[in-house]
Amino acid sequence: MTAQRSREYLMRQQESFVEKHGEDLGAFYFLLMLLQTHGKRALKRGDTATLRALAHDLHAIYLKYTQ
């Protein structure tokens, strides 16, 4: 039940970002929100492996769209 509510919440958040900012920018803002949330949780746990993975993935996205 908790997982389903969490998924529904995230879907509403994504829809909200898309409605406010358009398809591309809304999806990008939603992605940043997810990265920030997961990054904060990993930082509190001291999980440097997850932080490195998030940084690596974000850098890969940056490179994909800037070159």
C-alpha positions in Angstrom: 0.0 0.0 0.0 2.8 2.4 0.9 4.7 1.7 -2.4 1.5 2.3 -4.4 0.9 5.7 -2.6 4.5 6.7 -3.1 4.2 5.9 -6.9 0.9 7.8 -7.2 2.5 10.8 -5.4 5.4 10.8 -7.8 3.2 10.5 -10.8 1.2 13.5 -9.6 4.4 15.4 -9.0 5.6 14.7 -12.5 2.3 15.7 -14.0 2.4 19.0 -12.0 5.9 19.8 -13.2 4.9 19.1 -16.8 1.7 21.2 -16.5 3.7 24.1 -15.1 6.7 24.1 -17.3 5.9 22.1 -20.4 6.9 18.5 -21.4 10.7 18.8 -21.7 11.4 21.3 -18.9 8.9 19.8 -16.6 10.4 16.3 -17.0 13.9 17.8 -16.4 12.7 19.6 -13.2 11.1 16.3 -12.0 14.4 14.5 -12.6 16.2 17.1 -10.6 13.7 16.8 -7.7 14.3 13.0 -7.7 18.1 13.4 -7.7 17.9 15.9 -4.9 15.7 13.7 -2.8 17.8 10.6 -3.3 21.0 12.5 -2.8 19.8 14.0 0.5 18.9 10.5 1.8 22.2 9.0 0.6 24.1 11.9 2.3 22.3 11.3 5.6 23.1 7.6 5.5 26.7 8.4 4.5 26.3 6.3 1.3 29.1 7.7 -0.8 28.6 4.9 -3.5 25.1 6.2 -4.2 26.2 9.8 -4.3 29.0 8.9 -6.8 26.5 7.0 -8.9 24.0 10.0 -8.9 26.9 12.4 -9.8 28.0 10.0 -12.6 24.5 9.7 -14.0 23.9 13.5 -13.9 27.2 14.1 -15.6 26.3 11.6 -18.3 23.0 13.4 -18.9 24.8 16.7 -19.1 27.3 15.4 -21.7 24.5 13.9 -23.8 22.7 17.2 -24.2 25.6 19.6 -24.4 27.9 18.0 -27.0 
